[in-house]
Amino acid sequence: MNTTSSTTAPASTDDDVRPFRIEIPQADLDDLRERLARTRLPQPAPGDDWTYGTPNVWLTEALDVWKASDWRQTEEQLNAHPQFITEIDGQPIHFVHVRSPHAEAVPLLLVHTYPGNVIDFLDMIGPLVDPVAHGGRAEDAFHVVVPSLPGFGFSTPVRERGWTMERVARAFDTLMRRLGYESYGEHGSDAGALVGRELGLLQPAGYLGSHVLQAFSFPSGDPAEFEKLEPKDYAALEHMKWFQSVGGYNAINASRPQTVAVGLSDSPIGQLAWNELFANFGNGTSLVPLEKIVASVSLEWLTNTSASAGRYHFEEGRLKREPAVNHGRMGVAVFQDDFKSIRTFADRDNDNIVHWSEFDRGGHFASMEVPELVVDDIREFFRPVR
């Protein structure tokens, strides 16, 4: 499956930044629609609930939404924002770049989730770039850069092995410098949160800090750590155990990502079921509308990136390096139905957490569930360094 950009320039150099426009061939959309029409669901498990994984009852509803959806509308939403592609460290990097009308705006890197993509942030770009037009203040404006992680969306093909989150962080720092930004901050969730921590460890010149939705810090085994825990922290530990118990995709991506991708690349309904994280693993708490879920899954399907998107789990799982404390400025926003970051463990691994907020609604994809809360928290975190 192919996409085309609007670029007609001849040979490019390593630091070229070329305009990009999404134009999925109609034949690919017709093929997707035909495959959806031929969907064969598995025999339902007893109870047809989420106990064994994605149930038929949810897939049937999502399939109806998918069949009725119009990819061209999603394409139009994406193409409404300036998009570009460049090459960094031998890797094509696609990104959205929207400059604010306010001259003093702070450059901000937005890094998406797994299994998400740039669609994660479509509802946040406007309020961040032009807060005045959305009821905010000019002094809270940002210039926004939203890259596709290597192997996701249009940042393909992945030409080399070894794309760890540290390597991604270095590439994205290069991207920001290439765009002329001497200083910038980052916001991220999931994979984007890992990139934020890596940027904190790198501490490139002018880095303003990382605002993340998860601090992936776990008990070390030291009994002294547990003396500091509050009742809510023990509840968070139980939630963490549950989160791990249903996160089988981590183990498979970290061991045989290419094998599972064979089925995902040949079955759109299989791709949808595999991406059950959008439904918060079926605990009934996700606020992401099905329309947004199928749009994101469509992008992964149409770019045929299920294999390369899952590969970073493999690379991270084989990374050998000594544990390090992140001294970079950091903010953490914890949402009610997401991974429960625990402050004691987070402070151990990141000794410059200057902002910690907790919300009573929203989950793993808060940028698509409660974007207004995420936007407000990003503004608050970066106000002191403007």
N, C-alpha and C positions, 0 to 999 in steps of 0.2 A: 504494500500500500504506500502510496506516495503523496507528498504534499509539495506545493510549490511556493516560492517566495517571489516578491515583486522585483527582486534584484536582477538586473540585466548586465551588471558589470562583468568585464572579462576576468582575468586572473586576479586573485586576491593575495594580499600579504598577511602575515600573521596577526597584525594589529588592526586589520580592517574591521569596521563595524558597518554591516550592510542592512538595509531595510528588509523586513520580512513580513509577509502577509500569508495568512492561513487560507488555503484554497484546496480543500479535500476534493479529489475527483469524484464526480457523481457516481461512477462505477463502483467505488468503494462504499458509498452510502447505500446503493442498491444492493450490494452484496450483504451488507450488514442487515438490511431490512429482510432479505430473503432468509438469512440464517435465523433471525429472530422468529420468523414465521414458522420455521421448521423445528423450533425448540422442543427437545425431549427432556423432561424433568426426571430425576431419579425416583425410585419408589420411596414414598415418604417414610420417615422414621416414626416409631410409635409416638403418638401425641402431636406430631408435626410441629414441634416448637423448636427453640434454639438449643436444646440440650445437646444434640449431636452435631450441630452446625447449622448452616443456613437452611431454613425450612421452606418447603414448597409454597406454603401459604404466603410468605413474604415475597418469594421470587415471582409468584403469579401476579401479585399486585404491582411489583416493580416492572415486570415484563409488559404489562398493560401500559404503564406510564412511558416506558421506553419506546414501544411501538407508536405511541401517539406523539412522541417528541419530534422536534425539528432541529437537526444539527445545524442547519444554516443560521438559525437564530443565535445559537451559542457561538458560532463562527463570527457572526456580526458583532456580538458583544465583545469578543476578544479583539477583533480587528478595529474596533472603535478606539483602541489604545495603540500608540506607536510601539511597534515590535521590531526587533533587530536580531541579528545573529552574528557571532564573531567566533574566532578560534583562539583558545587559550590552552596551553600545555598539550597541544595536539588534539584537543577535543572541541567539537562544535558546541557553542553555548548560545541557546536562544533566550531572549529576555524581553520583557515589557519595560519601557522606560518612559515615565510620565513626569515632566517637570512642572513644578508648582508655579502659578502666576505670582507668588509672593517671593521676592528676591532673597529674603533671609531664611528661606526654608532649609531644613536640615535634610541632607541626603540619607535615605533609609533603604536598606536592603531587606526585602521580604522573601523568606525562604520557606517553601511549602513542605507539606507532609509526605509520608508514604501512607497510602497509595495515591496521594493527591497530585496536584500540578498547579499551574498558575491560576486555574479557575478558583482555587482556594480563596483568593484575595480580590475577586472581582467586586465584591460589595464594600471593600475597604479602600480601594484606590481613590475614589472621588472624595470622601471625607478627609483622607490624609493629605491629598494634594491641594484641595481647595476647601479648607474648613469653613470659610466665611459663607460659601454657597450651601453649606450643610448645617448652618446654625452655630458654627464655632468661631474661633478667633484666628486672625491672620498669623499671630505669633506661634501658632501650633502647626504650621504648615510643613510638609515634607516633599522633597523630590523623591519619587518612588522608583526603585529598580526591582523587578520581579523576575529572577532567572528561573529557567527550568533546570533542575538538577541533572547532571550528566546521566544519560540513559532514560530520562523521563521526557515525555512530550516530544518536542522538536529539538532537544539537545542530543541528537543521535547522528550517526551511530557511535557507540562506545568503541574506540579503536584500540585501547590498551587495557591491561589489567591494572589493579591497584588503585582504583578510585575510592579511597577512603574518605571519610568526612574531613580529615585534615587536608587532604589534597584538594577537596572541593572548596574548603575555606580559603586556601591560597589562591585558587582560581578565581573565586568571587572577589577577593581583595584586588586581584589584578584587573578584574572587570571594572570595579569602581574607580580605580586609578585611570584606566583607559577612558572612562567617561568624563574624566576631569575632576573627580571629587578627591580632595585631599583629606577630608574628614567625613565620617559617616557612622551610622549605627546599624544594628540588625535586629529584626524580629523573626522568630521562627517557632514552629511547632513540630514535634516528632523529629523527622530528619532535620528540619530547620532548626530545632532546638540543639541538636548535636552540632550542626554547623556553627551556631552561635557560641557554644562552649569552645569549639576549636578556634574561633576568631579571638575569643578571650584569652586563650592560651598563647596564641601568636602575638597578640597585642600589636598589630600594625600601627604605624604612625598615624595619629589623629583619630584612632578608633574611639567611639563614644560609648560603646557598651552593647550588651546583648539583652534583649527583652524576650523571654522564652515562656512557653506554656508548660514546660516540664523540665524539672531538674532531675535527670535520671541518676539518682544516687541511692545506693542500697546499703543495708546493714553490713558492716565489715566483720562482725563476729565479736567485737569488743563489748563485753557486758556493760562497760561504763557508758556506752552510747545510749543504752536503753534507760538509764537512770534519768535522762533528760526528756524522755518522751512523755507527752500528755495523752489523756484518753483518746483524743481525736487522732493522734499519731498511731495508736494501736489499731484503730479502725482503718486508718490508711494502709497499714501493713496488711490487714486482711483483704482490703480491696486490691492491693498490689499482688497478693497471692492469686486472687481470682483473675486478675488481668493477665498474669503469666500462664494460668491454667488454660486460657482460651486463645493464647497467642501462638498457636502452632505454626503460623506462617513464618514466624521468626526462625524456627528450627529448620523448616524446609528451605527457605531462602538462603539460610546460612550454610546449607549442605548441598542441596541439589536444585538450585534455582532454574537451571536450564531444562531439567527434566519436567518439572511441574509446568513450566511455561509452554511446553508443547501442547498440552490440553487447553491452556488459557488462550493461546494464540489461534486456536481453531474453533473455539466455542465462546461467543459473546456472553451467553448466560453463565458459562463457567467462569468467565472473567468477573462478572457481576457478583457471583457467589463468593469467589475468592476474596473479593474486596469487602467482606462483611464488616471490616473495621468501621466503614462509614455508618453502620448501624450500631456502633458501640458494642460489637460482638453479641448483639441481640439481647441486651439487658433491658431494652425498652426505653432507654433514656435519650437516644439520639434525637436531636432537633433538626438534623439536616433533611430538607425536603427531598422526596424521591426524585423530583425533577433535577435537582443539583447533583444527586448521586449518579443518575444515568448520564448526565452531561460529562461528568468527570470520567466515568467508566468508558464512555464513548471516545473521549480523547485518547485514553490509553489503548483502546481497541484500534482506532483508526491510525495510530502511529505504530502499532504492533510493538509495544515497549514493555510487555509484561515480564519478559526475561531480563532486560537490562535494568528495569526499575527495581527489581528485587535483588539485584546483584550486590548492592552495597552492604547488605547484611552478611554476605559471604566474605567480602573484603574486610569488614570490621571484625568479624569473628576470627580472622587469621592474623590480625594485627598484633604484633608483639612489641610492646614498649612499656616503660615504667610508668606507674600512676603519677599523675601530676595535679597540683592544685592550681585552679584557675584564679589568677589575681585580677582579672579584668572586671570592670564594672558590669553588674548583672542585675536584672530584675526578673522576678518569677510571678506569673499569674496562674493561679490554680483554679480550675473550673470544676464544678460540683461532680460531674460524671465523667471526668477524665482520669488519667493516671494521677495518683495522689502523691505529689512531691512532699517530702517530709523535711522540715527546716533543719533539724539537727544534722541529718546526713548531707543535705545540700550545702550547709555552711562548712562542713568538713572538706568538701571537694571544691568549694568555691568561696574564697574568703573575702569577697567584696560584693556580697549581695546587699544592695542599698534600697531595694524595693521588693515588697512581698505583698501580694493581694490575693484574696480568695473570694470566689463568686458562688452564689447559691443556685445558679443555673448555667447550662452550657456544658459541652463535653470536648472530646478529642479534636473535633473540627470546629472550634469556637468561632473561627473566622467566617464560617458559613452558617453557624447557628445563631450567634449573638455578636455580629460584627461591631455593633455600636459599643459594646463593652470592651472589646479588644482595642478598638481605636482610642477610646478614652484612656485606657491603661497605658498604651504606648505613649500618648501625649504626656501623661503624668510622669512617666519614667524619664523621658528625654528633656523635660522642661529645665532641670537644673544645669544641663550642659549646653544649652543654646547660647 
